[in-house]
Amino acid sequence: MNILFCSEGFIIDGVATYNVHMSAALHLAGHRTAILGRWLGFHGLQRQHRRLGVEVLQYYSPFVVCDHAVKMGVSFQPDAIITDGRRGFPLALAIHQETGAPIYTNFMDDVTGKNKPGRTIDEIITNSVALTSPEERFVKEAENISACRLPVRKIRRAIVPELLPELAPPYRSPFRVLCIGRTSRFKFRGQLSIVKNALRLMRYIPDIEITVVGGGWRLAYFMKEALEANIRAGRRLIRIAGYQADPAPYIARSTVVCGGSTCGLEGILSCRPVIAMSGFFLGLITPENLDRAVETYYAERDGDQGIGIGDDRAVEALIDLYERWNDEDIATMTKTLHDSIRPRFSPQSAAEEWLSLIVQH
């Protein structure tokens, strides 16, 4: 079976990461898979796709939909098209109109919150054969749309171990803090708080090292704070790594991961303690609050409270973790979390769930 993933382009975000793992899972299940999207810079995920055997159909255009893109999609001869409810949907629709291949629209955020021309919820319902999501809240939102008579399925996310291997537990010294995630409007405040309080953290944690992995124009704030802190510290206390298509080497080098959404999940699956924070704050993930972390997608959808300007809970969480650190306890906790989470993201199971839906159409 030829399965085509349509995206708005090769950027680094939650949808793009989902596509990397899910397209690879379907390829590993014995199907020909491809990802179609625009070239949007040198920090895309094309290499990860190719490494896992997925065909990369890349084009250069200021527009998501153009004649060349549609021709590339048609030439793949798709039997099924998987896309998201964002900018990728109009491209999927254009290819569907040429090939008749059924569209499966996968929601990674609000189902009805972004009704824009070419991808309104009515257009999506009219032209899709099924709606899917890896998150229960979006499945329920789709089911509650009165005009929707389509199958609505929750299909788990896939995490391919080749991209994110299990690591040995970390040690406390040096205490390497990895702040990871896009510096978007609602998600950067926890990370910025850590960077702003780096000198304070150094008083409690003398060998602390902070690395920031992520992108966006707000990274300029981080660069300014890092320059000042490094000068005052007399050493490279903070490193700004920026966009990184492959976070695995940075996670492997870290002692603790500070981030939410997919970044939080990647930290757990790499056997690292994770302080979950994104638009919201959950703090250190433990076996006791793991279900809450999964439910909120690691502080992406909800949490104890939103993170505002001047909110230093992430700083306090780091100090508390350092002071309570015990190598054996951390090794046990990270292993327990890893073993609990890994089966939930089985690429084999995710592929089977997708294929059971696709074969019905």
Disulfide bonds with the S-S distance in Angstrom:
none
